[in-house]
Amino acid sequence: MKLSNPIFHKLFLLALPLIGSNVAQFSLNIVDTAMLGHYSSEALASAVIGGSFFFSIFIIGSGFSFAIVPLVAAYDAQNNHIKVRRVARMGLWVSIIYSFFTLNLFLFSETILLAIGQN
């Protein structure tokens, strides 16, 4: 695809906020890591463990949401608005139920991490 292609230009403009968001998030993580590293190695280690714990739970939950998008798009392309509403509603319910299960993991995260030997 040529860079002068009008579709490329439109896609780039559409992706620009996403690019900015990712760069901002990455920059924030770098600054957080640098600040924690200057504070103490224990603080940095605990942030890494906590972040890994959160990320592993978050990424599983995100999978439910990511699966909904192509289904809704496919049904919307077919003008099947009943299926669009049904899939969106079921995706919302799955996310709500998942959040109730993961809420317990977050509430007891200190106990869980101490049980696996993380001080």
C-alpha positions as a Markdown table, in Angstrom:
| # | Residue | x | y | z |
|---|---|---|---|---|
| 1 | Met | 0.0 | 0.0 | 0.0 |
| 2 | Lys | 1.4 | 3.4 | -1.0 |
| 3 | Leu | 1.7 | 6.1 | 1.6 |
| 4 | Ser | -0.1 | 8.5 | -0.7 |
| 5 | Asn | -3.2 | 6.2 | -0.8 |
| 6 | Pro | -6.2 | 8.0 | 0.6 |
| 7 | Ile | -7.3 | 4.9 | 2.5 |
| 8 | Phe | -3.9 | 4.8 | 4.3 |
| 9 | His | -4.4 | 8.5 | 5.3 |
| 10 | Lys | -7.8 | 7.8 | 6.7 |
| 11 | Leu | -6.6 | 4.7 | 8.6 |
| 12 | Phe | -3.7 | 6.6 | 9.9 |
| 13 | Leu | -6.0 | 9.4 | 11.2 |
| 14 | Leu | -8.2 | 6.8 | 12.7 |
| 15 | Ala | -5.3 | 5.0 | 14.4 |
| 16 | Leu | -3.6 | 8.2 | 15.7 |
| 17 | Pro | -5.5 | 8.4 | 19.0 |
| 18 | Leu | -4.7 | 4.7 | 19.6 |
| 19 | Ile | -1.0 | 5.4 | 18.9 |
| 20 | Gly | -1.0 | 8.4 | 21.2 |
| 21 | Ser | -2.7 | 6.4 | 24.0 |
| 22 | Asn | -0.2 | 3.5 | 23.7 |
| 23 | Val | 2.7 | 5.9 | 23.7 |
| 24 | Ala | 1.3 | 7.7 | 26.8 |
| 25 | Gln | 0.7 | 4.5 | 28.7 |
| 26 | Phe | 4.2 | 3.2 | 27.8 |
| 27 | Ser | 5.7 | 6.5 | 29.0 |
| 28 | Leu | 3.7 | 6.4 | 32.2 |
| 29 | Asn | 5.0 | 2.8 | 32.9 |
| 30 | Ile | 8.6 | 3.9 | 32.3 |
| 31 | Val | 8.3 | 6.8 | 34.7 |
| 32 | Asp | 6.6 | 4.6 | 37.3 |
| 33 | Thr | 9.4 | 2.0 | 37.0 |
| 34 | Ala | 12.1 | 4.6 | 37.2 |
| 35 | Met | 10.6 | 6.2 | 40.3 |
| 36 | Leu | 10.1 | 2.9 | 42.1 |
| 37 | Gly | 13.6 | 1.8 | 41.2 |
| 38 | His | 15.0 | 5.0 | 42.8 |
| 39 | Tyr | 12.8 | 4.5 | 45.8 |
| 40 | Ser | 13.8 | 0.9 | 46.6 |
| 41 | Ser | 14.3 | -2.5 | 45.0 |
| 42 | Glu | 11.5 | -3.9 | 47.2 |
| 43 | Ala | 9.0 | -1.4 | 45.9 |
| 44 | Leu | 10.0 | -2.2 | 42.4 |
| 45 | Ala | 9.7 | -5.9 | 42.9 |
| 46 | Ser | 6.3 | -5.6 | 44.6 |
| 47 | Ala | 5.0 | -3.4 | 41.7 |
| 48 | Val | 6.2 | -6.0 | 39.2 |
| 49 | Ile | 4.5 | -8.8 | 41.1 |
| 50 | Gly | 1.3 | -6.8 | 41.6 |
| 51 | Gly | 1.3 | -5.8 | 38.0 |
| 52 | Ser | 1.7 | -9.3 | 36.8 |
| 53 | Phe | -1.0 | -10.5 | 39.1 |
| 54 | Phe | -3.4 | -7.8 | 37.8 |
| 55 | Phe | -2.4 | -8.2 | 34.1 |
| 56 | Ser | -3.0 | -12.0 | 34.1 |
| 57 | Ile | -6.5 | -11.6 | 35.4 |
| 58 | Phe | -7.2 | -8.5 | 33.2 |
| 59 | Ile | -6.1 | -10.2 | 30.0 |
| 60 | Ile | -8.4 | -13.2 | 30.5 |
| 61 | Gly | -11.3 | -10.8 | 31.1 |
| 62 | Ser | -10.4 | -8.7 | 28.1 |
| 63 | Gly | -10.6 | -11.9 | 25.9 |
| 64 | Phe | -14.4 | -11.9 | 26.5 |
| 65 | Ser | -14.7 | -8.3 | 25.3 |
| 66 | Phe | -12.4 | -8.9 | 22.4 |
| 67 | Ala | -14.5 | -11.8 | 21.2 |
| 68 | Ile | -17.7 | -9.7 | 21.2 |
| 69 | Val | -16.5 | -7.1 | 18.7 |
| 70 | Pro | -16.2 | -9.3 | 15.6 |
| 71 | Leu | -19.5 | -11.0 | 16.4 |
| 72 | Val | -21.3 | -7.7 | 16.7 |
| 73 | Ala | -19.7 | -6.4 | 13.6 |
| 74 | Ala | -20.7 | -9.6 | 11.6 |
| 75 | Tyr | -24.3 | -9.4 | 12.8 |
| 76 | Asp | -24.4 | -5.7 | 12.1 |
| 77 | Ala | -23.2 | -6.2 | 8.6 |
| 78 | Gln | -26.1 | -8.7 | 8.1 |
| 79 | Asn | -28.5 | -6.1 | 9.6 |
| 80 | Asn | -29.5 | -8.6 | 12.2 |
| 81 | His | -30.1 | -6.2 | 15.1 |
| 82 | Ile | -31.7 | -8.9 | 17.3 |
| 83 | Lys | -28.4 | -10.9 | 17.2 |
| 84 | Val | -26.4 | -7.7 | 17.8 |
| 85 | Arg | -28.4 | -6.9 | 20.9 |
| 86 | Arg | -28.2 | -10.6 | 22.1 |
| 87 | Val | -24.5 | -10.9 | 21.6 |
| 88 | Ala | -23.8 | -7.5 | 23.3 |
| 89 | Arg | -26.1 | -8.4 | 26.2 |
| 90 | Met | -24.5 | -11.8 | 26.7 |
| 91 | Gly | -21.0 | -10.3 | 26.5 |
| 92 | Leu | -22.0 | -7.8 | 29.2 |
| 93 | Trp | -23.3 | -10.5 | 31.4 |
| 94 | Val | -20.2 | -12.6 | 31.0 |
| 95 | Ser | -18.1 | -9.6 | 31.9 |
| 96 | Ile | -20.2 | -8.8 | 34.9 |
| 97 | Ile | -20.0 | -12.4 | 36.2 |
| 98 | Tyr | -16.3 | -12.6 | 35.6 |
| 99 | Ser | -15.8 | -9.3 | 37.5 |
| 100 | Phe | -17.6 | -10.8 | 40.5 |
| 101 | Phe | -15.2 | -13.8 | 40.5 |
| 102 | Thr | -12.1 | -11.7 | 40.0 |
| 103 | Leu | -13.2 | -9.2 | 42.7 |
| 104 | Asn | -12.5 | -11.9 | 45.3 |
| 105 | Leu | -9.1 | -12.5 | 43.8 |
| 106 | Phe | -8.3 | -8.8 | 44.1 |
| 107 | Leu | -9.8 | -8.5 | 47.6 |
| 108 | Phe | -7.7 | -11.4 | 48.8 |
| 109 | Ser | -4.6 | -10.7 | 46.7 |
| 110 | Glu | -2.4 | -10.1 | 49.7 |
| 111 | Thr | -3.3 | -13.5 | 51.2 |
| 112 | Ile | -2.9 | -15.2 | 47.8 |
| 113 | Leu | 0.5 | -13.7 | 47.2 |
| 114 | Leu | 1.7 | -14.4 | 50.7 |
| 115 | Ala | 0.5 | -18.0 | 50.4 |
| 116 | Ile | 2.7 | -18.5 | 47.3 |
| 117 | Gly | 5.7 | -17.1 | 49.1 |
| 118 | Gln | 5.8 | -13.5 | 48.0 |
| 119 | Asn | 6.7 | -11.2 | 50.8 |
